[in-house]
Amino acid sequence: MYGRHILIYLCLTFAPLVVAAQSGTSENSGGAVRAGTTLASRAWEVKVEGSILNDPQLLILADEALEDLYNMRFSAADSVFDLVAGLYPRHPIVPFLKSLTLWWKILPTLSVNDTSGDEAFLREMARVIEFSEAVEDDPRYAFDAKFFKTAAHGFRGRLLSDRKEWLAAAQDGKQALDHIFELAAADTANADLLFGIGAYDYFAQAVPEKYPIVSPLMFFFPDGDKERGLWRLERAATDGRFVAAEAAYFLTQIHTVFEPNFRLALEWSSLLVSRYPGNVLFRVLLGRIQFRWGQTRAAEITFQRVASGYERGESGHVKPLVSQAHYYLGRNALRLDSVDVALTHFETALDLESEYSHDSLFRVMATLYKGITLEASGREPEARHAFGRVLSMREYASSHQRAREQLNLMTEGND
């Protein structure tokens, strides 16, 4: 199922940027550009007559708004987006920018399947398409109309695929594909537009390798190239203006999941946190990388900062992300045999997710480790209850097997 999901997500819903970036680029397919010291704004090089993306005033506003957006200062970002709306009231960029704030409120809650923001987000995507179709026959706005319309189909398909609405996601992908060849004829030799084709290049080869069951589906798509894809993503992350953070986020995930490499995963995630210290999603990702590769003290500091930020009421510290922080703090405390501290963190993690009906990975694993901690504390009846609860929940990472093993061990110990 995961392979199917990521194929739709990357091969179809990233279509708006894939072929648009394919034309007019002059980079080599080899070589590598590794993480730099900043994710700085770069010159926007696209030269499309009449495009809003050439407007110097917009670029200044976009830089300011994206700084706020990625630091999860959503009200500040929306204030700048309102200025853009005043300048271009009927341009598709207006609902598109508004949707970005909605998307960054949805993204940190994907783990708990919180759909409360979906309706508003999908409504803005529909407005992007509506506004685009209203101006697509005007030569002055032809590029912008096609670009934002395909981007809207891409973002909408991305959310629908996260919600496992595969057919609807695929339909959005097809709508995007209807226009990308026209976009490909434009002069798009810029680092930002390397993001889409880089993501496609990498995952079109990496996903079938990791999940062979999806290989037959790739017959319908162009061949990928992981090395070329990494090159393009790295270029977008270091030289891009609008998508540098997104590209660095993808690279972090690639080097965490598909090609585990602690140095590179740490480098890209640290870069994101350094550039956007207010982004809790990036900080939690950094902590998870530190924990996975044994930097437990560094991970503890990272997650404590997340927990403290939530206590102070700082922006962006939503419960699902803070729950993850407490889960890992509990794991670390249990590793140090601080069972009372560990139990407090696991219970806090579960309390933070109690308002959501979805059994997330972290809810299940916090319940499992709560049982282990209770057993270590000699509270066997409560431990049994926790393990029984795990068996009634969705399974992740062999959680059912581990719960049964713990129950069996407890039974054998009482014989």
C-alpha positions in Angstrom: 0.0 0.0 0.0 2.8 2.4 0.8 4.5 1.9 -2.5 1.1 2.5 -4.3 0.6 5.7 -2.3 4.0 7.2 -3.0 3.8 6.4 -6.7 0.5 8.3 -7.0 2.0 11.1 -4.9 5.2 11.5 -6.8 4.6 10.2 -10.3 1.2 11.8 -10.7 0.6 14.6 -8.3 4.1 16.1 -8.8 3.4 16.2 -12.5 2.9 20.0 -12.5 6.6 20.6 -12.0 8.1 17.5 -13.6 8.1 18.3 -17.3 8.0 22.0 -16.7 11.5 21.6 -15.3 12.6 19.1 -18.0 12.8 21.7 -20.7 15.5 24.4 -20.8 17.7 23.0 -18.1 21.4 22.8 -18.7 22.7 20.9 -15.8 24.7 17.7 -16.1 23.2 14.5 -14.8 26.2 13.6 -12.8 28.1 15.3 -10.0 26.6 16.3 -6.7 25.8 19.5 -4.9 25.7 18.9 -1.1 24.1 20.9 1.6 25.4 24.5 1.9 25.3 26.7 4.9 22.1 28.5 4.2 18.8 28.2 2.4 19.0 31.6 0.9 16.8 33.5 -1.5 18.2 33.4 -5.1 17.4 35.3 -8.2 14.3 34.0 -10.0 15.6 33.3 -13.5 12.4 32.3 -15.4 11.8 34.5 -18.4 8.2 34.1 -19.4 6.5 37.2 -20.9 3.8 38.5 -18.6 4.3 36.0 -15.8 3.6 37.2 -12.3 6.7 35.4 -11.3 8.8 38.1 -12.9 7.2 40.9 -10.8 9.9 42.3 -8.5 7.3 43.5 -6.0 5.8 40.0 -5.8 9.2 38.5 -5.3 9.9 40.7 -2.3 6.5 39.9 -0.8 7.0 36.2 -1.5 10.3 36.1 0.3 8.8 37.7 3.4 5.7 35.5 3.4 7.6 32.2 2.9 9.9 33.2 5.8 6.9 33.5 8.0 5.2 30.4 6.6 8.1 28.0 7.1 8.6 29.4 10.6 4.9 28.6 11.2 4.0 32.2 11.8 0.8 31.7 9.9 -1.0 35.0 10.8 2.0 37.0 9.6 2.2 35.0 6.4 -1.5 35.5 5.8 -1.1 39.2 6.2 1.5 39.3 3.4 -0.6 37.1 1.3 -3.5 39.6 1.8 -1.2 42.3 0.3 -0.6 40.1 -2.7 -4.4 39.6 -3.0 -4.8 43.4 -3.1 -2.3 43.7 -5.9 -3.7 40.8 -8.0 -7.3 40.3 -6.9 -8.3 37.9 -9.6 -5.0 36.1 -10.2 -4.8 32.4 -9.4 -1.8 33.1 -7.2 -4.1 34.5 -4.5 -6.0 31.4 -3.6 -2.9 29.3 -4.2 -0.9 31.3 -1.6 -3.9 31.1 0.8 -3.8 27.4 0.4 -0.2 27.2 1.5 -1.0 28.3 5.0 -3.8 25.7 5.1 -1.4 23.0 3.8 1.2 23.8 6.5 -1.5 23.4 9.1 -2.5 20.0 7.6 1.0 18.6 7.2 1.9 18.3 10.9 -1.3 16.5 11.6 -1.1 13.8 8.8 0.1 11.2 11.3 -3.3 11.4 13.2 -5.3 11.7 10.0 -6.9 15.0 11.1 -9.2 16.0 8.2 -10.6 19.1 9.8 -8.7 21.4 7.4 -9.3 19.4 4.2 -12.5 21.2 3.1 -11.0 24.6 3.3 -7.8 23.5 1.5 -9.7 21.8 -1.3 -12.0 24.8 -1.7 -8.9 27.0 -2.3 -7.5 24.5 -4.8 -10.8 24.7 -6.7 -10.6 28.5 -6.7 -7.1 28.3 -8.1 -8.4 26.2 -11.0 -11.4 28.5 -11.4 -9.3 31.6 -11.5 -6.8 30.0 -13.9 -9.5 28.9 -16.3 -10.9 32.5 -16.3 -7.6 33.9 -17.7 -6.0 31.0 -19.6 -7.1 32.4 -23.0 -5.4 35.7 -22.3 -1.8 35.6 -23.8 -0.6 37.8 -20.9 -1.5 35.2 -18.4 -1.3 32.0 -20.4 1.8 30.7 -18.6 0.6 31.6 -15.1 -2.8 30.0 -15.7 -1.3 26.7 -16.8 1.3 26.8 -14.1 -1.1 27.4 -11.2 -3.8 25.2 -12.5 -1.4 22.2 -12.8 0.1 23.1 -9.4 -3.4 23.1 -7.9 -4.2 19.7 -9.3 -0.8 18.5 -7.9 -1.4 19.8 -4.4 -5.0 18.5 -4.4 -3.8 15.1 -5.6 -1.1 15.1 -2.9 -3.7 15.5 -0.2 -6.1 13.0 -1.7 -3.3 10.4 -1.9 -2.5 11.1 1.8 -6.2 10.4 2.5 -5.9 7.2 0.4 -8.4 8.4 -2.2 -6.4 6.8 -5.0 -8.8 7.2 -7.9 -9.4 10.9 -7.2 -5.7 11.5 -6.7 -5.0 9.8 -10.0 -7.6 11.9 -11.8 -5.9 15.0 -10.5 -2.6 13.7 -11.8 -4.2 13.1 -15.2 -5.5 16.7 -15.2 -2.0 17.9 -14.5 -0.5 15.8 -17.2 -2.8 17.5 -19.7 -0.8 20.7 -19.5 2.8 19.9 -18.5 4.0 19.5 -22.1 2.8 23.0 -22.9 4.6 24.3 -19.8 7.7 22.4 -20.9 8.0 24.7 -23.9 8.6 27.6 -21.6 12.0 28.9 -20.6 12.2 27.3 -17.2 16.0 27.2 -16.6 15.9 27.8 -12.9 16.8 25.9 -9.8 13.3 26.0 -8.3 11.7 24.1 -11.2 14.4 21.4 -10.8 12.5 20.3 -7.7 9.7 18.5 -9.5 11.8 16.7 -12.1 14.4 15.9 -9.4 11.7 14.3 -7.2 10.3 12.3 -10.2 13.8 11.2 -11.4 14.7 9.9 -8.0 11.5 8.2 -7.0 10.7 6.8 -10.4 13.7 4.5 -10.0 13.8 4.2 -6.1 10.2 3.2 -5.5 10.2 0.2 -7.9 13.5 -0.9 -6.4 12.2 -0.8 -2.9 8.7 -2.0 -3.8 9.0 -4.4 -6.8 5.2 -4.9 -6.8 4.7 -1.5 -8.4 7.3 -2.0 -11.2 4.6 -2.8 -13.8 3.0 0.6 -13.2 6.2 2.4 -14.2 5.7 1.1 -17.8 3.4 4.1 -18.3 6.0 6.7 -17.0 9.4 7.9 -18.3 12.4 6.2 -16.8 13.9 7.7 -13.7 17.5 8.2 -12.6 18.3 8.4 -8.9 21.7 10.1 -9.3 20.3 12.7 -11.6 17.3 13.2 -9.3 19.5 13.7 -6.3 21.6 16.2 -8.2 18.5 18.2 -9.2 17.0 18.1 -5.7 20.3 19.2 -4.2 20.5 22.1 -6.7 16.9 23.1 -5.8 17.7 23.0 -2.1 20.8 25.1 -2.4 20.0 27.5 -5.2 16.2 27.6 -5.3 14.2 30.6 -4.2 10.7 29.3 -3.5 11.2 25.5 -3.0 14.6 25.3 -1.3 12.9 24.2 2.0 10.7 21.6 0.2 13.7 20.1 -1.6 15.8 19.9 1.5 12.8 18.2 3.3 12.7 15.6 0.5 16.4 15.1 0.7 16.1 14.5 4.4 13.4 11.9 3.9 15.4 10.2 1.1 18.5 9.9 3.3 16.4 8.7 6.2 14.1 6.1 4.5 15.3 5.2 1.0 19.0 5.5 1.2 19.8 5.7 5.0 22.8 8.0 5.4 23.1 9.6 8.8 25.6 12.3 7.8 23.4 13.6 4.9 20.1 13.2 6.8 21.5 15.1 9.7 23.1 17.7 7.4 19.8 18.5 5.6 17.6 18.4 8.6 20.0 20.6 10.6 20.0 23.0 7.8 16.2 23.2 7.8 16.1 23.8 11.6 18.8 26.4 11.4 17.0 28.3 8.6 13.5 27.9 10.0 13.9 27.6 13.8 10.2 28.1 14.3 9.2 25.1 12.2 8.3 22.3 14.7 7.9 19.7 12.0 11.5 20.2 10.9 12.7 20.1 14.5 10.9 16.8 15.3 12.3 15.3 12.1 15.8 16.3 13.2 15.2 14.7 16.6 14.0 11.5 15.1 17.1 11.3 13.0 19.3 12.0 16.0 17.5 9.3 18.0 17.6 6.7 15.2 21.3 7.0 14.8 22.2 6.9 18.4 22.6 10.6 19.2 20.3 10.2 22.2 21.5 13.2 24.2 21.2 15.5 21.2 17.7 14.0 20.5 16.7 14.6 24.1 17.6 18.3 23.8 15.8 18.6 20.5 12.6 17.0 21.8 12.7 18.9 25.2 12.7 22.1 23.2 9.6 21.0 21.4 7.9 20.0 24.6 8.8 23.3 26.2 7.6 25.3 23.2 4.2 23.6 23.6 4.1 24.5 27.3 4.8 28.1 26.4 2.1 28.2 23.8 4.4 28.9 20.8 3.0 28.8 17.3 3.2 25.6 15.4 3.4 23.3 18.4 0.4 21.2 17.5 -0.4 18.1 19.6 0.5 15.4 17.1 4.1 16.8 16.9 4.4 17.3 20.6 3.2 13.7 21.1 6.0 12.5 19.0 8.5 14.5 21.1 7.2 12.9 24.4 7.2 9.5 22.8 10.9 9.7 22.1 11.7 11.4 25.4 10.0 8.4 27.0 12.1 6.0 25.0 15.2 7.7 26.1 14.2 7.8 29.7 13.4 4.0 29.5 16.8 3.4 28.0 18.3 5.1 31.1 16.1 3.0 33.4 14.2 6.1 34.6 10.9 4.3 34.5 8.8 6.9 36.3 10.0 9.6 33.9 9.4 7.3 30.9 5.9 6.5 32.0 5.0 10.2 32.4 6.2 10.9 28.8 4.3 7.9 27.3 1.1 8.9 29.1 1.6 12.5 28.0 2.1 11.3 24.4 -1.2 9.4 24.6 -3.1 12.2 26.2 -2.0 14.6 23.5 -3.5 12.3 20.8 -6.6 11.4 22.8 -8.8 13.8 20.8 -8.1 12.1 17.6 -9.8 8.8 16.6 -7.0 7.5 14.3 -4.6 5.0 15.8 -1.3 6.7 14.7 2.1 5.0 14.7 3.0 7.0 17.8 -0.2 6.2 19.7 0.3 2.5 19.1 4.0 2.5 20.0 3.5 4.8 23.1 0.9 2.2 24.3 3.3 -0.6 23.7 6.2 1.1 25.5 3.8 2.1 28.3 3.1 -1.5 28.8 6.9 -2.3 28.9 7.4 0.5 31.4 4.6 -0.7 33.6 5.9 -4.2 33.6 9.4 -2.9 34.6 7.7 -1.1 37.5 6.0 -4.3 38.7 2.6 -3.2 37.7 1.7 -6.3 35.8 -2.2 -6.0 35.6 -1.8 -2.5 34.1 0.9 -3.8 31.7 -1.3 -6.6 30.5 -4.1 -4.1 29.9 -1.7 -1.9 27.8 -0.5 -4.9 25.7 -4.1 -6.0 25.2 -4.9 -2.5 24.0 -2.1 -2.7 21.5 -3.6 -5.9 20.1 -6.9 -4.0 19.5 -5.2 -1.2 17.6 -3.8 -0.9 14.1 -0.5 -2.7 13.6 2.7 -0.9 13.0 6.3 -2.3 13.0 5.2 -5.7 14.3 3.4 -4.1 17.3 1.0 -7.0 17.6 3.8 -9.6 17.7 5.7 -7.6 20.2 2.7 -7.2 22.5 2.0 -11.0 22.3 5.6 -11.7 23.1 5.5 -9.5 26.2 2.2 -11.1 27.3 3.8 -14.6 26.8 6.9 -13.7 28.8 4.7 -12.4 31.7 2.7 -15.6 31.6 5.8 -17.8 31.6 7.3 -15.8 34.5 4.3 -16.6 36.6 4.4 -20.3 35.9 
